[in-house]
């Protein structure tokens, strides 16, 4: 996507930050939609208590297909895409903006750890900004005809993104919107650090290999 956007001729050329945002958002939307049924299964397995509804992945797929149909596998997709588009867009835009700053840090950051630091900061900023939509996605994912079997009774039935956000804000306030944020950041920050460090090292190795192959 970024290569395609970079081919736009002047004076319509987009700023680098906008290109990074669109590229990240597009990749996030495509990946989320393609893998959403697996994300839904993960959330439902995590929400189960002692009285288990799903005992295996195969059984859960059959159960959802039988009782909810194809739409059941994409329950809450709207919230998922609404969350991942700004998250990935903000993440890559902020990451590319932060990279020069962390690289120029007065504190020595060896072994490419400046890329990891930029990934951590970008992840924290982006995740915090869109977290209410992540909360909405997870609550919508556990809806369905069998929700009473594995969802705590204090979580009501939700029907859509807007109504879910409104209900959480009305009954739980700002704290409800950001419930679980700390744990989410503790997971996302190191994951982003490892991901971006590995990405930059792999990209550098591939570019070096391509350059060597071209010279040969």
C-alpha positions as semicolon CSV with decimal commas, in nm:
position;residue;x (nm);y (nm);z (nm)
1;X;0,000;0,000;0,000
2;X;0,277;0,245;0,090
3;X;0,449;0,186;-0,247
4;X;0,120;0,251;-0,426
5;X;0,061;0,575;-0,235
6;X;0,415;0,690;-0,305
7;X;0,343;0,677;-0,679
8;X;0,089;0,960;-0,649
9;X;0,238;1,249;-0,850
10;X;0,281;1,606;-0,720
11;X;0,103;1,819;-0,616
12;X;-0,116;1,538;-0,479
13;X;0,165;1,357;-0,300
14;X;0,060;1,267;0,053
15;X;0,272;1,353;0,359
16;X;0,473;1,063;0,497
17;X;0,266;1,046;0,815
18;X;-0,057;1,019;0,613
19;X;0,092;0,747;0,393
20;X;0,200;0,552;0,701
21;X;-0,145;0,594;0,858
22;X;-0,332;0,472;0,549
23;X;-0,093;0,181;0,498
24;X;-0,120;0,064;0,858
25;X;-0,497;0,110;0,867
26;X;-0,550;-0,082;0,542
27;X;-0,329;-0,371;0,652
28;X;-0,500;-0,383;0,991
29;X;-0,850;-0,388;0,841
30;X;-0,764;-0,667;0,597
31;X;-0,588;-0,882;0,857
32;X;-0,861;-0,833;1,118
33;X;-1,140;-0,928;0,879
34;X;-0,955;-1,235;0,753
35;X;-0,876;-1,372;1,099
36;X;-1,178;-1,244;1,292
37;X;-1,346;-1,583;1,352
38;X;-1,032;-1,698;1,536
39;X;-1,032;-1,383;1,748
40;X;-1,397;-1,442;1,835
41;X;-1,324;-1,800;1,940
42;X;-1,034;-1,686;2,157
43;X;-1,254;-1,434;2,337
44;X;-1,533;-1,686;2,397
45;X;-1,294;-1,950;2,527
46;X;-1,142;-1,694;2,764
47;X;-1,488;-1,588;2,888
48;X;-1,596;-1,940;2,982
49;X;-1,630;-2,047;3,342
50;X;-1,652;-2,396;3,497
51;X;-1,972;-2,465;3,300
52;X;-1,806;-2,486;2,961
53;X;-2,002;-2,436;2,641
54;X;-1,710;-2,496;2,406
55;X;-1,478;-2,792;2,471
56;X;-1,261;-2,772;2,159
57;X;-1,201;-2,555;1,855
58;X;-1,380;-2,796;1,621
59;X;-1,677;-2,826;1,857
60;X;-1,700;-2,449;1,896
61;X;-1,697;-2,395;1,519
62;X;-1,977;-2,650;1,474
63;X;-2,177;-2,499;1,762
64;X;-2,157;-2,142;1,630
65;X;-2,237;-2,253;1,275
66;X;-2,541;-2,447;1,396
67;X;-2,685;-2,194;1,642
68;X;-2,574;-1,859;1,497
69;X;-2,496;-1,921;1,132
70;X;-2,212;-1,760;0,933
71;X;-2,285;-1,419;1,087
72;X;-2,205;-1,561;1,428
73;X;-1,837;-1,590;1,338
74;X;-1,824;-1,217;1,266
75;X;-2,022;-1,091;1,564
76;X;-1,866;-0,759;1,668
77;X;-1,664;-0,723;1,346
78;X;-1,777;-0,362;1,308
79;X;-1,626;-0,274;1,644
80;X;-1,315;-0,475;1,561
81;X;-1,251;-0,292;1,235
82;X;-1,346;0,043;1,393
83;X;-1,081;-0,025;1,656
84;X;-0,803;-0,170;1,442
85;X;-0,815;0,090;1,163
86;X;-0,729;0,390;1,383
87;X;-0,504;0,175;1,604
88;X;-0,282;0,048;1,323
89;X;-0,293;0,383;1,146
90;X;-0,187;0,570;1,459
91;X;0,068;0,304;1,547
92;X;0,259;0,316;1,219
93;X;0,229;0,693;1,180
94;X;0,360;0,754;1,532
95;X;0,623;0,478;1,503
96;X;0,776;0,629;1,191
97;X;0,772;0,974;1,355
98;X;0,930;0,843;1,676
99;X;1,207;0,640;1,511
100;X;1,434;0,940;1,435
101;X;1,381;1,072;1,789
102;X;1,470;0,747;1,963
103;X;1,764;0,692;1,727
104;X;1,900;1,035;1,827
105;X;1,854;0,968;2,199
106;X;2,141;1,102;2,416
107;X;2,118;0,775;2,611
108;X;2,295;0,495;2,421
109;X;2,044;0,238;2,291
110;X;2,247;-0,058;2,163
111;X;2,150;-0,340;1,928
112;X;1,874;-0,148;1,757
113;X;1,676;-0,105;2,077
114;X;1,578;0,245;1,963
115;X;1,335;0,074;1,723
116;X;1,197;-0,132;2,011
117;X;1,152;0,182;2,222
118;X;0,969;0,358;1,939
119;X;0,743;0,054;1,909
120;X;0,664;0,059;2,280
121;X;0,572;0,429;2,283
122;X;0,367;0,403;1,963
123;X;0,183;0,101;2,099
124;X;0,096;0,266;2,431
125;X;-0,030;0,583;2,263
126;X;-0,235;0,401;1,999
127;X;-0,381;0,136;2,229
128;X;-0,490;0,396;2,486
129;X;-0,652;0,613;2,219
130;X;-0,878;0,337;2,081
131;X;-0,924;0,114;2,386
132;X;-1,298;0,187;2,435
133;X;-1,360;0,029;2,094
134;X;-1,156;-0,274;2,199
135;X;-1,375;-0,311;2,507
136;X;-1,683;-0,285;2,285
137;X;-1,550;-0,550;2,047
138;X;-1,494;-0,802;2,325
139;X;-1,836;-0,748;2,479
140;X;-2,006;-0,793;2,144
141;X;-1,807;-1,107;2,072
142;X;-1,957;-1,289;2,371
143;X;-2,315;-1,220;2,265
144;X;-2,529;-1,493;2,115
145;X;-2,797;-1,748;2,204
146;X;-2,572;-1,924;2,459
147;X;-2,431;-1,612;2,624
148;X;-2,596;-1,689;2,960
149;X;-2,383;-2,003;2,984
150;X;-2,045;-1,832;2,978
151;X;-2,096;-1,458;3,039
152;X;-2,131;-1,312;3,387
153;X;-2,486;-1,201;3,456
154;X;-2,382;-0,839;3,516
155;X;-2,289;-0,802;3,147
156;X;-2,613;-0,718;2,962
157;X;-2,705;-0,809;2,607
158;X;-2,563;-0,569;2,348
159;X;-2,681;-0,521;1,992
160;X;-2,443;-0,277;1,824
161;X;-2,130;-0,064;1,854
162;X;-2,299;0,268;1,931
163;X;-2,551;0,125;2,177
164;X;-2,275;-0,070;2,354
165;X;-2,056;0,238;2,391
166;X;-2,352;0,440;2,517
167;X;-2,450;0,172;2,768
168;X;-2,097;0,138;2,907
169;X;-2,058;0,515;2,938
170;X;-2,395;0,554;3,108
171;X;-2,361;0,269;3,359
172;X;-1,985;0,238;3,409
173;X;-1,844;0,574;3,311
174;X;-1,491;0,637;3,189
175;X;-1,348;0,358;3,405
176;X;-1,574;0,110;3,229
177;X;-1,447;0,224;2,891
178;X;-1,087;0,158;2,995
179;X;-1,140;-0,151;3,209
180;X;-0,843;-0,383;3,159
181;X;-0,626;-0,120;2,988
182;X;-0,325;-0,178;3,215
183;X;-0,313;-0,551;3,140
184;X;-0,362;-0,482;2,770
185;X;-0,069;-0,238;2,767
186;X;0,151;-0,483;2,955
187;X;0,087;-0,728;2,671
188;X;0,093;-0,487;2,377
189;X;0,403;-0,285;2,468
190;X;0,660;-0,568;2,479
191;X;0,491;-0,741;2,185
192;X;0,528;-0,426;1,976
193;X;0,889;-0,385;2,087
194;X;0,979;-0,737;1,972
195;X;0,773;-0,705;1,653
196;X;0,926;-0,378;1,537
197;X;1,281;-0,476;1,637
198;X;1,246;-0,800;1,441
199;X;1,080;-0,620;1,149
200;X;1,362;-0,367;1,118
201;X;1,633;-0,634;1,144
202;X;1,460;-0,856;0,887
203;X;1,402;-0,562;0,653
204;X;1,765;-0,456;0,682
205;X;1,885;-0,809;0,607
206;X;1,660;-0,840;0,301
207;X;1,768;-0,501;0,166
208;X;2,134;-0,592;0,217
209;X;2,081;-0,923;0,039
210;X;1,901;-0,751;-0,248
211;X;2,179;-0,493;-0,280
212;X;2,447;-0,763;-0,280
213;X;2,256;-0,965;-0,539
214;X;2,217;-0,656;-0,758
215;X;2,590;-0,578;-0,742
216;X;2,682;-0,936;-0,826
